[in-house]
Amino acid sequence: MSISSRLPIDPSTHLPSIHTFGELGEFLRGSVADEDCREVSESMGTLATHVEAIVASLRLTRVREASAPLLMDLLTVLRNHRALIIALGPAWRGLYEYASYLTTLNNFRVLIGQWLLEGDSHSETLGLSAEDFELVAWRTLGEGMLMLDMYEQLAARAVPEESSMAALEEPRVERALAWWQKLRL
């Protein structure tokens, strides 16, 4: 059985998969149902890039001085991304996934703030592991991917299908029209 997907297929499971935030960014660049979708995809790609840098940093060291500036930058990126999401039109806001994604974004922002404030300001290490951060980031970006997918499906259903008459060659169209005229008489 062949599965059609824009995602790379994992040879061991034969299912579509994304294993890194870089792969996620590549996938998102391919989501272009319309201009809003392109902007959301690019913004999520930017989020994925920042998240990947933070995960790499946290795997090397949990020293506050190294990771806190990256988390602060991510807060700025999240704020801009959230503003973009809030500005989306009614077609987006009508999706159940829209509200869920907005809630997840807000929760991610709150968690980052808590991680930055944990312990006293003189603590040299963050109480945050790369694994914990990665888990929350994947959940957040996964919610966004689901919203994008649902919007693309909605947009695809909204496109009127071409009539079967338009797919016919010209002589067949002429014959069909002549037949229809005979019926009407």
C-alpha positions as semicolon CSV with decimal commas, in nm:
position;residue;x (nm);y (nm);z (nm)
1;M;0,000;0,000;0,000
2;S;0,138;0,339;-0,098
3;I;0,082;0,642;0,124
4;S;0,076;0,982;-0,041
5;S;0,227;1,252;0,178
6;R;0,420;1,576;0,163
7;L;0,620;1,446;0,460
8;P;0,918;1,213;0,424
9;I;0,823;0,848;0,472
10;D;0,998;0,660;0,755
11;P;1,128;0,334;0,599
12;S;1,078;0,135;0,921
13;T;0,713;0,229;0,974
14;H;0,618;0,334;0,620
15;L;0,443;0,633;0,777
16;P;0,504;1,004;0,721
17;S;0,733;1,151;0,985
18;I;0,938;1,449;1,092
19;H;1,228;1,390;1,329
20;T;1,393;1,731;1,363
21;F;1,281;2,089;1,386
22;G;1,476;2,152;1,063
23;E;1,262;1,894;0,882
24;L;0,956;2,065;1,028
25;G;1,073;2,399;0,887
26;E;1,115;2,242;0,541
27;F;0,765;2,092;0,560
28;L;0,615;2,424;0,663
29;R;0,774;2,604;0,370
30;G;0,571;2,370;0,146
31;S;0,236;2,474;0,295
32;V;0,103;2,741;0,064
33;A;-0,276;2,718;0,027
34;D;-0,293;3,099;0,020
35;E;-0,105;3,406;0,144
36;D;-0,220;3,368;0,505
37;C;-0,113;3,004;0,502
38;R;0,227;3,102;0,361
39;E;0,277;3,365;0,633
40;V;0,174;3,126;0,912
41;S;0,403;2,856;0,769
42;E;0,699;3,091;0,750
43;S;0,637;3,215;1,102
44;M;0,615;2,859;1,234
45;G;0,937;2,781;1,045
46;T;1,103;3,070;1,230
47;L;0,973;2,928;1,559
48;A;1,113;2,585;1,467
49;T;1,455;2,737;1,391
50;H;1,468;2,913;1,730
51;V;1,347;2,602;1,911
52;E;1,615;2,390;1,744
53;A;1,885;2,636;1,856
54;I;1,755;2,628;2,215
55;V;1,742;2,248;2,224
56;A;2,100;2,232;2,094
57;S;2,211;2,488;2,353
58;L;2,037;2,308;2,641
59;R;2,198;1,979;2,537
60;L;2,540;2,140;2,563
61;T;2,482;2,333;2,884
62;R;2,202;2,446;3,112
63;V;2,395;2,752;3,223
64;R;2,151;3,042;3,251
65;E;2,391;3,283;3,083
66;A;2,396;3,070;2,766
67;S;2,030;2,968;2,737
68;A;1,833;3,258;2,888
69;P;1,905;3,500;2,599
70;L;1,786;3,237;2,351
71;L;1,466;3,187;2,551
72;M;1,411;3,563;2,562
73;D;1,454;3,581;2,184
74;L;1,202;3,298;2,149
75;L;0,953;3,495;2,359
76;T;0,982;3,781;2,108
77;V;0,934;3,542;1,815
78;L;0,634;3,384;1,993
79;R;0,481;3,726;2,057
80;N;0,509;3,816;1,687
81;H;0,378;3,477;1,579
82;R;0,082;3,504;1,818
83;A;-0,001;3,851;1,677
84;L;-0,003;3,698;1,328
85;I;-0,234;3,418;1,443
86;I;-0,473;3,662;1,611
87;A;-0,488;3,870;1,291
88;L;-0,605;3,574;1,079
89;G;-0,949;3,598;0,921
90;P;-1,279;3,431;1,003
91;A;-1,204;3,118;0,798
92;W;-0,917;3,042;1,038
93;R;-1,099;3,147;1,354
94;G;-1,386;2,915;1,272
95;L;-1,157;2,613;1,306
96;Y;-1,158;2,425;1,636
97;E;-0,782;2,386;1,591
98;Y;-0,738;2,765;1,583
99;A;-0,854;2,809;1,942
100;S;-0,654;2,507;2,051
101;Y;-0,336;2,639;1,887
102;L;-0,382;2,986;2,034
103;T;-0,420;2,831;2,381
104;T;-0,111;2,617;2,327
105;L;0,091;2,922;2,216
106;N;-0,017;3,113;2,526
107;N;0,076;2,818;2,749
108;F;0,418;2,789;2,581
109;R;0,485;3,158;2,645
110;V;0,386;3,122;3,011
111;L;0,608;2,814;3,053
112;I;0,909;2,994;2,904
113;G;0,853;3,280;3,147
114;Q;0,832;3,036;3,438
115;W;1,147;2,856;3,327
116;L;1,332;3,187;3,312
117;L;1,210;3,288;3,658
118;E;1,264;2,950;3,830
119;G;1,502;2,970;4,119
120;D;1,658;3,293;4,218
121;S;1,808;3,530;3,965
122;H;2,154;3,442;4,093
123;S;2,117;3,073;4,004
124;E;2,369;2,982;3,739
125;T;2,172;2,697;3,583
126;L;1,822;2,672;3,445
127;G;1,593;2,409;3,591
128;L;1,498;2,319;3,235
129;S;1,623;2,015;3,045
130;A;1,647;1,991;2,667
131;E;1,402;1,700;2,676
132;D;1,136;1,895;2,869
133;F;1,169;2,195;2,643
134;E;1,164;1,981;2,329
135;L;0,849;1,801;2,442
136;V;0,656;2,126;2,492
137;A;0,793;2,275;2,168
138;W;0,690;1,969;1,963
139;R;0,342;1,982;2,115
140;T;0,308;2,350;2,033
141;L;0,433;2,318;1,678
142;G;0,226;2,003;1,629
143;E;-0,089;2,197;1,720
144;G;0,011;2,459;1,464
145;M;0,070;2,195;1,197
146;L;-0,273;2,048;1,268
147;M;-0,433;2,391;1,233
148;L;-0,251;2,448;0,902
149;D;-0,354;2,108;0,772
150;M;-0,719;2,160;0,865
151;Y;-0,718;2,504;0,702
152;E;-0,563;2,363;0,383
153;Q;-0,829;2,091;0,374
154;L;-1,100;2,355;0,421
155;A;-0,949;2,570;0,145
156;A;-0,924;2,269;-0,090
157;R;-1,294;2,188;-0,037
158;A;-1,387;2,550;-0,105
159;V;-1,229;2,543;-0,454
160;P;-1,504;2,463;-0,704
161;E;-1,433;2,152;-0,903
162;E;-1,402;2,182;-1,278
163;S;-1,708;2,051;-1,458
164;S;-1,673;1,735;-1,660
165;M;-1,767;1,934;-1,973
166;A;-1,448;2,139;-1,943
167;A;-1,240;1,821;-1,944
168;L;-1,381;1,703;-2,277
169;E;-1,219;1,768;-2,614
170;E;-1,389;2,025;-2,838
171;P;-1,564;1,776;-3,076
172;R;-1,714;1,590;-2,780
173;V;-1,836;1,917;-2,630
174;E;-2,001;2,011;-2,959
175;R;-2,173;1,669;-2,981
176;A;-2,291;1,695;-2,620
177;L;-2,432;2,045;-2,678
178;A;-2,607;1,931;-3,000
179;W;-2,759;1,636;-2,812
180;W;-2,875;1,868;-2,534
181;Q;-3,036;2,103;-2,789
182;K;-3,227;1,808;-2,942
183;L;-3,360;1,714;-2,598
184;R;-3,480;2,066;-2,530
185;L;-3,685;2,081;-2,855
